[in-house]
Amino acid sequence: MAAFVRESAVEAPMPPVSDAELDVLKVLWKSGPATVRQVAGRLPRRRRRLAYNTILTLLSRLREKGYVTADRGGTAHVFRATVTREQLLRHGLTDLAERICDGTRSTLVHALVEGQRFSPQEIEGFRRLVEQLEPKNVSED
């Protein structure tokens, strides 16, 4: 009897990302590689601006977690994201499905789309996705 292994069980766990770290990642996703000062200038303004050292600490934490890398670009380090928004989103939703829905992804998908409004283009994109997921009928001749 073969053992059933859930797809997420073989994925390497990704460390959680704080809201402040996510803000920094969003800057790197939108603008591409950047120095600490460039990230600081592109962060959305909240109640107050974050200090240079705070942003450096956030980038260092993201680097330790494997979400960014740093290269020496002249005198300043240039940071770039090593994970895409889609990868982080996919992992977060898979983790959510595991924790709340006992691994059943369809329950999570239903919860995300029920009662929402979507454009005709978005609906067509959903149709194409479902078509890709459906098994192909292969006739044996």
C-alpha positions in Angstrom: 0.0 0.0 0.0 1.5 3.3 -1.1 1.6 6.1 1.4 -0.2 9.3 0.5 1.9 12.4 0.8 0.2 15.8 0.6 1.8 18.2 -1.8 2.4 20.9 0.9 4.1 18.3 3.2 7.1 18.2 0.8 7.3 22.0 0.4 10.0 23.7 2.4 8.4 25.8 5.1 8.7 29.6 4.6 9.2 31.7 7.7 6.4 34.2 8.4 6.7 37.8 7.2 5.7 40.7 9.4 3.6 43.6 8.0 6.7 45.9 8.0 8.7 43.2 6.1 5.9 42.8 3.7 5.9 46.5 3.0 9.6 46.3 2.2 9.0 43.3 -0.1 6.3 45.2 -1.9 8.7 48.0 -2.7 11.2 45.5 -4.1 8.5 43.7 -6.2 7.3 47.0 -7.6 10.6 48.8 -8.2 13.1 46.0 -8.5 16.5 46.0 -6.8 17.2 48.9 -4.4 19.5 50.3 -1.7 18.2 50.9 1.8 17.8 54.6 1.0 15.8 53.9 -2.2 13.6 51.5 -0.2 13.1 54.2 2.4 12.1 56.7 -0.2 9.6 54.3 -1.8 7.9 53.0 1.3 4.3 54.2 1.8 4.1 56.8 4.5 2.4 55.7 7.6 2.1 57.7 10.8 5.8 58.4 10.7 8.8 57.5 8.4 10.9 54.6 9.3 14.5 55.3 10.2 17.3 54.1 7.9 18.5 51.6 10.6 15.0 50.2 10.9 14.7 49.5 7.2 18.2 48.0 7.2 17.1 45.7 10.0 14.0 44.7 8.1 16.1 43.9 5.0 18.5 42.0 7.1 15.7 39.9 8.6 14.3 39.2 5.1 17.8 38.2 4.0 18.1 35.8 6.9 14.7 34.3 6.0 15.7 33.9 2.4 13.3 36.4 0.9 16.0 38.9 -0.4 19.6 38.8 -1.4 22.1 41.7 -1.2 24.9 42.5 -3.6 27.5 45.2 -3.2 26.7 47.9 -5.6 29.5 50.4 -5.3 29.4 51.7 -1.7 25.9 50.5 -0.8 24.3 47.1 -0.7 21.6 46.6 -3.4 18.8 44.3 -2.2 16.5 42.3 -4.4 13.6 40.0 -3.7 14.3 36.3 -4.2 10.6 35.3 -3.9 7.8 36.6 -6.0 4.5 37.9 -4.7 2.8 34.9 -6.3 5.1 32.4 -4.5 4.5 34.1 -1.1 0.8 34.3 -1.7 0.6 30.6 -2.8 2.5 29.5 0.2 0.4 31.6 2.6 -2.9 30.3 1.1 -1.6 26.7 1.2 -0.6 27.2 4.8 -4.0 28.7 5.6 -5.8 25.8 3.9 -3.7 23.3 5.9 -4.4 25.0 9.2 -8.0 26.0 8.9 -9.4 23.7 6.2 -7.5 20.5 7.0 -5.7 20.7 3.7 -8.9 21.0 1.6 -8.1 23.8 -0.9 -11.5 23.9 -2.5 -13.0 25.2 0.8 -10.6 28.0 0.7 -11.2 28.8 -2.9 -15.0 28.9 -2.3 -14.5 31.2 0.6 -12.4 33.6 -1.5 -14.8 33.8 -4.4 -18.3 33.5 -3.0 -20.1 36.8 -2.8 -17.4 38.7 -4.7 -17.8 40.6 -8.0 -15.5 39.8 -10.8 -15.0 41.4 -14.2 -15.7 39.3 -17.4 -12.0 39.1 -18.0 -11.4 37.7 -14.5 -14.2 35.2 -15.0 -12.7 34.1 -18.3 -9.3 33.7 -16.6 -11.0 31.4 -14.0 -12.5 29.4 -16.8 -9.2 28.9 -18.4 -7.6 27.8 -15.1 -10.4 25.3 -14.5 -9.9 23.9 -18.0 -6.2 23.5 -17.3 -7.0 21.6 -14.1 -9.6 19.2 -15.7 -8.1 15.8 -16.8 -7.9 15.4 -20.5 -9.9 12.7 -22.1 -7.4 10.5 -23.9 -9.0 7.9 -26.2 -7.2 4.7 -26.8 -7.3 3.6 -30.5 
